[in-house]
Amino acid sequence: MNKVIVTARSFGKSSDEAERLLREHGCDVVRITAGSESVEQQVRREIVDADAVVAGLEEYGADVIASARNLKVISRYGVGYDKVDVDAAKAHGVAVTFTPGANGDSVADLAVTLMLSAARNICYMDRTLQRPSGLEMYQKTLGVIGVGHIGKGVARRCRGFDMDVLLYDAFYQDEEFADAVGGKFVDLETLIRESDFISIHANLNDSTRNMFSTEQFQAMKGTAVLVNTARGGIVDEDALYEALRDGEIYAAALDAVADEADEANNRLRELDNCILTPHAGAATREASAKMSLMAAQNVIDVLESGTCTNLVPPLR
């Protein structure tokens, strides 16, 4: 029997179908949740003889991977895999998989929700019952950074607001999609300079870390709204704090911050023109069910055949 440890908190939350699938394929499922010991401490102990992990947002560094005698797959519950040392996994013959597309609609919905909420000061009005002057989205310019499934979903939704759409992707320009939404691919500098709303959907890596910092905020419109539902670290939070405080940009909304374990103490929460949400982009019943099944199937595919269709892309 294969031992599968599960750390993803929402795995199987809306349905037991994914866990049943694992058990039907001869897997012993061991769930890990924070308690008297942290998730990381429990992972270090349980992974030693585990065959697979359905992983949440905790880190899997080279030392953790090296300690796992039987590990064959780290199945990320979600699309980001920046917390996994993919090179170390490859060196130890461990497959790393993810669930592309499973949470796309959920995250795209939240990104547009955050745009509207930031532009119309929804959280501030709810808290104070005051009525500040906000911004409209209708017929403004949207900039989408990272034109994968989620970024495309945001662009499609925003066409309902009759927005002009600017697109930027470092790796692939889908011109057919751009034509379908009446958008165009531009360089990053142009997108930053001309967009009224910017929505980030890029991976976190060396080239995207602090992609938005002082220089970029100074180049943005003073009425611009920045939304990040991707990964913390893409936005330089110290520089963002200063830009929001000083009115260099109108507002920001982040579903991901650099230190999610201490988000309650993030000083961006002091600002009326910044919204923070607790990495909740995939927190819908539909996304949870789809990601759970895909993550479970990825485990089964690797354990039974040695590979699967959702291996993470080669590192660039």
Salt bridges, closest charged atoms under 4 A:
ASP16 OD1 - ARG20 NE 3.12
GLU19 OE2 - ARG23 NH2 2.56
GLU19 OE1 - ARG31 NE 3.28
GLU24 OE2 - ARG20 NH1 3.97
GLU37 OE1 - ARG45 NH1 2.80
GLU46 OE1 - LYS3 NZ 2.61
ASP49 OD1 - LYS3 NZ 2.74
ASP51 OD1 - LYS72 NZ 2.86
ASP63 OD2 - ARG44 NH2 2.94
ASP82 OD1 - ARG231 NE 2.76
ASP105 OD1 - ARG157 NH2 3.33
ASP109 OD1 - ARG157 NE 2.75
ASP174 OD2 - LYS152 NZ 2.77
GLU194 OE2 - ARG193 NH2 3.83
ASP196 OD1 - LYS221 NZ 2.97
ASP238 OD1 - ARG267 NH2 3.50
ASP246 OD1 - ARG245 NE 2.93
GLU260 OE2 - HIS279 ND1 2.57
ASP272 OD1 - ARG127 NH2 2.66
GLU304 OE2 - HIS25 ND1 2.74
